[in-house]
Amino acid sequence: MKVRVQFFSHLKDVARTSTMDMEVPESAKVSDLLEILYARTPGLRDWDGSILIGAGVEFVARDYVLRPNEEISIMPPVQGG
């Protein structure tokens, strides 16, 4: 199934794009998507421990099951100031 991944902040630079359409297996979880992303763009793995993942307007955990045509956001940690 197809999902669209959006990258934010400096992760756009690491991924060299702001969006990426990806094919994942049916019933794939966010953790599966991340492994596919890391294989394609190894530099993203350096951020694995701190990235935030959103589905629609909600933050989700790595065990979240993806839905067809869903938009997934990959963001660095939020910083205040």
N, C-alpha and C positions, 0 to 999 in steps of 0.2 A: 504494500500500500504506500501511498505517497504522503509525505509530510513536508512542510516548509519550515526551515530553520532560519531564524533571524539572529544575527550577532550584534551586540551592542558594545559601545565604547572601544577600548583598545583590542577587544577580541575580534572586531571587524578587521583590524590590521593583521592579526595572527591568521585569521581564516582567509584573508585577501578578498573578502566579499562581505556584503551586508546580509545577503540572503542566499540560501542554498535549498533547492528542492532535492529531497532524498527519498529513496525507496527503502522501506523496512519491511520485515516479515509481518504478517497479520499477528495481532496480539503482542507486538513488540512493546517493551517498556522503555522508559527514558534511558535506563542503563544500557540497553541494547543500542539505542540510537547513539549514545555517547561513544561506545566502542567503535561503531562504524565511522563516526566523525574523527575519532583519534587515529584510526587507520588511514583515513584520507588526509588529515591535517595534523600530523604528530605534535606540532607546537601547542595545540590546544590542551593536550594532556598535562602540560605544566600547570594549568589552571584548575585541574580536576578537583582539588581539595577545597576550592573557594568559590566556584561558579554557582550562580543561582539559575534555576530553570523555571520558566513560566509556560503555562499552556493557557492560551487565551489571556485572561486578566488575573489568573491565579498562579501563585507559586506552587510547584508540585515537587514531590519526592522522586527519587530515582526508580521507585517501583510503580510509578504511575503508568498505566497502560495507555498507549497512544491510540488515537482515533484517526480514521482516514481523513486526509486533507486538513489536518490540524496544523495550527501555527505554533511552533515551539520557539521560545525566546531563550537565548543563552547570554547571560549577563555576568559581568564581574561583580564582586561584592559591592553593596551600596555603601558609600562613605558620606558622612555628614561633615558639617563645617561650621 
